[in-house]
Amino acid sequence: MAAHDKPVLELLIAAPRGFCAGVDRAIRIVELAIEKHGAPVYVRHEIVHNKFVVDSLRDKGAVFVEELDQVPNGAPVVFSAHGVPKSVPAVAEDRGLDYLDATCPLVSKVHRQAERLVAQGRHIIFIGHAGHPEVIGTFGQVPEGSMTLVETVANAEALTPADPENLAFLTQTTLSVDDTAEVVRVLQQRFPAMQAPRGEDICYATSNRQEAVKAIAASCDAVIVIGAHNSSNSVRLVEVAEREGVPARLIARASDLDWSFLDGVGTLGITAGASAPELLVRELVDHLTVRFEVVEREVETKRETIAFKLPRGLEAAA
């Protein structure tokens, strides 16, 4: 098809999008560990929820395992950005494994809050998604029975804590800002004495990416989110767009695009979850030029300047 025969497709590309500081740090930890120790370096669980990233690190010498019993004695191992229960580093220490913790510092902050609240004798209502690695890791910071998981408004309405006057709440860092606010509203209405976190638990990157999608949604006929289906923050971006009344799709990369989704679309919004690299955004834009005369515009709602320090021992390697 000649360029002048192609229909015009306007792209509104959300900013911020893609990698956050915690993901950037976690990936760098694996890369530097491979440089320092040589391959293989073992990684417990996906370092971040993105197949392209995981495959890229695997090509460099990372070996991804589900549990520490798959790591040979004496081998270096990295814990994922989502955080791990306390039992995991304890096992690593017992086995003498050389481990690096790539837990996002904002997740670690939630872990420390959980410990402090339990030490104060409070029972924690934790708002999050059952089975998500971050939830498993956070529950693993405190004694069993110290926390109760709430996923929905219905859960919040049905909750019957033993001591309603001695509660606190914390949240997973990658939730929908709007959904979480609704759950918190119900909990605070029912349990006025419940203690709130010192600061917002939903991380800056999750909030910023959701706000950026809201900013473009009204001007779009459809939205595409690049990210993994097991990435909580990516799935939330789809939900945010749909809540704004715009059809949205989550794709891992450009080759997954169903062209029929773009039927009748004149303006397409594009964003990427916090564990999706920018090159996948560029890959999608290039892919769209096959069928469209693409006109792209970035819509920036906030500039992110946050960076996290590397663990001790890797700073010199960097």
C-alpha positions as MATLAB code, in Angstrom:
seq = 'MAAHDKPVLELLIAAPRGFCAGVDRAIRIVELAIEKHGAPVYVRHEIVHNKFVVDSLRDKGAVFVEELDQVPNGAPVVFSAHGVPKSVPAVAEDRGLDYLDATCPLVSKVHRQAERLVAQGRHIIFIGHAGHPEVIGTFGQVPEGSMTLVETVANAEALTPADPENLAFLTQTTLSVDDTAEVVRVLQQRFPAMQAPRGEDICYATSNRQEAVKAIAASCDAVIVIGAHNSSNSVRLVEVAEREGVPARLIARASDLDWSFLDGVGTLGITAGASAPELLVRELVDHLTVRFEVVEREVETKRETIAFKLPRGLEAAA';
ca = [
       0.000    0.000    0.000;
       1.459    3.375   -0.973;
       2.002    5.810    1.904;
      -0.549    8.280    0.521;
      -3.205    5.531    0.387;
      -2.933    4.745    4.087;
      -5.526    6.089    6.494;
      -4.207    8.586    9.035;
      -3.927    7.344   12.614;
      -3.195    9.898   15.326;
      -1.295    8.467   18.281;
      -1.521   10.042   21.716;
       1.344    8.524   23.670;
       0.961    8.835   27.424;
       3.809   10.077   29.593;
       4.876    8.892   32.059;
       4.789    5.293   30.803;
       6.974    2.201   30.935;
       9.798    1.504   33.340;
       9.588    2.912   36.850;
      12.574    3.423   39.146;
      11.960    0.139   41.007;
      11.882   -1.923   37.797;
      14.921   -0.125   36.420;
      16.816   -0.875   39.638;
      15.784   -4.546   39.736;
      16.896   -5.186   36.151;
      20.187   -3.388   36.789;
      20.787   -5.533   39.883;
      20.527   -8.707   37.795;
      22.781   -7.291   35.058;
      25.432   -6.161   37.561;
      25.261   -9.469   39.438;
      26.013  -11.277   36.164;
      28.923   -8.891   35.497;
      30.263   -9.412   39.022;
      29.803  -13.171   39.417;
      29.593  -14.356   35.817;
      26.768  -16.536   34.502;
      24.668  -18.133   35.732;
      23.009  -15.880   38.276;
      19.755  -17.336   39.627;
      16.619  -15.221   40.014;
      13.732  -16.331   42.216;
      10.546  -15.694   40.226;
      10.338  -13.261   37.312;
      12.454  -10.249   38.266;
       9.588   -8.110   36.911;
       6.404   -9.161   35.141;
       7.489   -8.834   31.523;
       8.444  -11.702   29.219;
      10.640   -9.547   26.975;
      12.673   -8.368   29.977;
      12.927  -11.873   31.440;
      14.009  -13.358   28.099;
      16.592  -10.593   27.621;
      18.109  -11.286   31.047;
      18.018  -15.017   30.406;
      20.069  -14.417   27.255;
      22.653  -12.596   29.382;
      22.985  -15.473   31.838;
      20.093  -15.245   34.321;
      18.371  -18.482   35.317;
      14.814  -18.035   36.589;
      13.545  -20.446   39.243;
      10.410  -20.648   41.342;
      11.989  -21.653   44.652;
      15.410  -21.636   46.301;
      15.694  -25.428   46.292;
      16.346  -25.083   42.550;
      19.426  -22.936   43.249;
      22.720  -24.864   43.592;
      24.764  -24.391   46.758;
      27.142  -21.451   46.489;
      25.354  -19.862   43.523;
      24.348  -16.177   43.535;
      20.605  -15.522   43.638;
      18.453  -12.383   43.219;
      15.003  -11.867   44.736;
      12.412  -10.217   42.488;
      11.188   -6.610   42.641;
       7.855   -7.733   44.130;
       9.394   -8.668   47.470;
       9.618  -11.992   49.302;
       8.481  -13.372   52.667;
      11.094  -13.215   55.449;
      11.412  -16.983   55.252;
      13.111  -16.741   51.836;
      16.261  -14.793   52.847;
      16.346  -16.896   56.029;
      16.588  -20.069   53.931;
      19.208  -18.431   51.700;
      21.306  -17.545   54.741;
      20.963  -21.059   56.174;
      22.267  -22.461   52.890;
      25.043  -19.889   52.611;
      23.701  -18.534   49.325;
      25.055  -15.192   48.111;
      21.782  -13.317   47.639;
      20.769   -9.854   46.453;
      17.359   -8.407   47.255;
      15.903   -6.470   44.297;
      12.649   -5.673   46.150;
      11.381   -2.247   45.111;
      12.147    0.206   47.955;
       8.497    1.317   47.916;
       7.406   -2.281   48.553;
      10.037   -2.553   51.298;
       8.498    0.570   52.866;
       5.139   -1.246   53.087;
       6.916   -4.244   54.657;
       8.426   -2.040   57.384;
       5.056   -0.376   58.037;
       3.479   -3.813   58.478;
       6.122   -4.786   61.024;
       5.660   -1.546   62.992;
       1.874   -1.851   63.067;
       1.969   -5.445   64.284;
       4.530   -4.444   66.928;
       1.986   -1.842   68.092;
      -0.556   -4.628   68.461;
      -2.748   -3.613   65.524;
      -4.417   -5.989   63.102;
      -3.740   -5.024   59.465;
      -6.345   -4.936   56.722;
      -4.313   -5.388   53.557;
      -5.930   -4.243   50.300;
      -4.565   -6.226   47.381;
      -4.980   -9.131   44.973;
      -4.818  -12.688   46.320;
      -1.875  -14.670   44.993;
       0.092  -11.668   43.718;
       3.804  -11.999   44.660;
       3.760   -8.615   46.388;
       0.854   -9.689   48.594;
       2.552  -12.996   49.438;
       5.772  -11.126   50.266;
       4.031   -8.593   52.491;
       2.035  -11.219   54.400;
       5.345  -13.023   54.927;
       6.762  -10.103   56.927;
       4.496  -10.601   59.937;
       3.212  -13.529   62.016;
       0.395  -15.560   60.507;
      -3.019  -14.160   61.427;
      -1.722  -10.574   61.766;
      -3.230   -9.481   58.446;
      -6.512   -9.916   56.605;
      -6.719   -9.546   52.820;
      -9.472   -7.385   51.337;
      -9.804   -7.329   47.546;
     -13.138   -5.617   46.859;
     -15.766   -3.272   48.257;
     -17.889   -6.367   48.935;
     -15.055   -7.843   51.027;
     -14.788   -4.570   52.945;
     -18.535   -4.541   53.621;
     -18.502   -8.145   54.861;
     -15.425   -7.846   57.094;
     -15.947   -8.752   60.762;
     -12.654   -8.138   62.614;
     -12.219   -9.385   66.177;
     -11.186   -5.940   67.446;
     -12.647   -3.149   65.259;
     -11.030   -0.463   67.444;
      -7.502   -1.706   66.818;
      -7.115   -1.825   63.040;
      -4.781   -0.341   60.440;
      -4.724   -0.695   56.668;
      -2.018   -0.991   54.050;
      -2.231   -1.587   50.295;
      -0.456   -3.310   47.466;
       1.576   -0.717   45.524;
       0.135   -1.491   42.070;
      -3.619   -1.125   42.572;
      -6.211    1.025   40.839;
      -6.180    4.379   42.629;
      -9.943    4.812   42.181;
     -10.908    1.255   43.178;
      -8.687    1.405   46.241;
     -10.144    4.749   47.311;
     -13.608    3.195   47.204;
     -12.524    0.211   49.332;
     -10.804    2.527   51.823;
     -13.908    4.738   51.997;
     -16.052    1.740   52.979;
     -13.509    0.546   55.551;
     -13.143    3.990   57.133;
     -16.898    4.390   57.267;
     -17.258    1.055   59.049;
     -14.137    1.337   61.235;
     -13.506    5.027   62.023;
     -10.644    4.191   64.411;
      -8.693    2.369   61.693;
      -5.193    3.820   61.239;
      -4.158    4.898   57.745;
      -0.623    4.529   56.344;
       1.826    7.386   56.961;
       1.887    8.029   53.223;
       0.189    6.700   50.104;
       1.076    3.012   49.579;
       0.099    2.926   45.907;
       3.396    3.847   44.302;
       4.053    7.091   42.453;
       4.585    5.243   39.152;
       1.265    3.390   39.333;
      -0.602    6.620   40.162;
       1.218    8.644   37.504;
       0.570    6.110   34.738;
      -3.113    5.912   35.604;
      -3.408    9.720   35.590;
      -1.647    9.869   32.208;
      -4.170    7.423   30.727;
      -7.056    9.488   32.100;
      -5.525   12.579   30.490;
      -5.576   11.079   26.980;
      -8.660    8.845   27.201;
     -11.239   11.514   26.394;
      -9.439   12.318   23.133;
      -9.016    8.673   22.038;
     -11.203    6.188   20.192;
      -9.246    3.307   21.701;
      -6.264    2.653   23.981;
      -3.527    0.025   23.788;
      -1.525   -0.858   26.893;
       1.772   -2.668   26.409;
       2.482   -5.017   29.291;
       2.125   -8.524   30.652;
      -1.193  -10.093   31.614;
       0.275  -11.011   35.027;
       1.407   -7.405   35.578;
      -1.005   -5.820   38.050;
      -0.163   -2.232   37.131;
      -0.597   -2.973   33.389;
      -4.001   -4.607   33.886;
      -5.062   -1.597   35.978;
      -4.211    0.751   33.066;
      -6.661   -1.128   30.843;
      -9.314   -0.840   33.537;
      -8.671    2.900   33.915;
      -9.158    3.478   30.172;
     -12.324    1.376   30.107;
     -13.696    3.242   33.115;
     -13.221    6.450   31.118;
     -15.456    4.902   28.433;
     -12.732    3.949   25.950;
     -12.177    0.432   24.515;
      -8.764   -0.804   25.662;
      -6.524   -3.808   25.029;
      -3.474   -5.181   26.803;
      -0.811   -6.646   24.497;
       2.626   -8.031   25.297;
       4.121   -6.620   22.115;
       3.263   -5.382   18.618;
       2.909   -8.848   17.066;
      -0.043   -9.523   19.409;
      -2.080   -6.658   17.947;
      -5.415   -7.669   16.443;
      -5.834   -5.215   13.572;
      -9.636   -5.441   13.821;
      -9.397   -3.632   17.167;
      -8.428   -0.529   15.187;
     -11.450   -0.597   12.862;
     -12.932    2.891   12.891;
     -10.203    4.233   15.168;
      -8.852    7.652   14.194;
      -7.043    8.468   17.432;
      -5.256    5.744   19.392;
      -3.879    6.137   22.878;
      -0.731    4.183   23.758;
       0.873    3.550   27.131;
       3.048    0.902   28.744;
       3.008   -0.727   32.163;
       5.826   -0.083   34.637;
       7.733   -3.226   33.635;
       7.497   -2.738   29.854;
      10.568   -1.207   28.144;
      10.260    1.798   25.857;
      11.546   -0.151   22.866;
       8.273   -2.129   22.888;
       6.396    1.165   22.511;
       8.583    2.097   19.545;
       8.098   -1.395   18.104;
       4.311   -0.900   18.224;
       4.531    2.535   16.578;
       6.675    1.065   13.778;
       4.208   -1.810   13.399;
       1.309    0.626   13.018;
       3.070    2.410   10.130;
       2.582   -0.744    8.044;
      -1.127    0.061    7.696;
      -1.454    3.689    8.747;
      -0.011    7.100    8.112;
       0.975    7.672   11.726;
       1.009   11.078   13.400;
       2.245   10.807   16.970;
       2.115   13.196   19.897;
       3.308   12.662   23.439;
       1.026   13.900   26.217;
       3.029   14.425   29.395;
       1.160   14.867   32.662;
       4.099   14.586   35.059;
       7.882   14.299   34.850;
       9.452   11.513   36.907;
      12.931   12.042   38.336;
      13.004    9.364   41.046;
      15.940    6.949   41.117;
      16.745    4.305   43.734;
      20.172    3.356   45.043;
      21.650   -0.030   44.256;
      22.350   -2.502   47.074;
      25.704   -2.261   48.818;
      28.297   -4.296   46.954;
      26.899   -3.491   43.533;
      27.395    0.281   43.662;
      31.077   -0.078   42.776;
      30.241   -2.453   39.910;
      27.915    0.173   38.439;
];
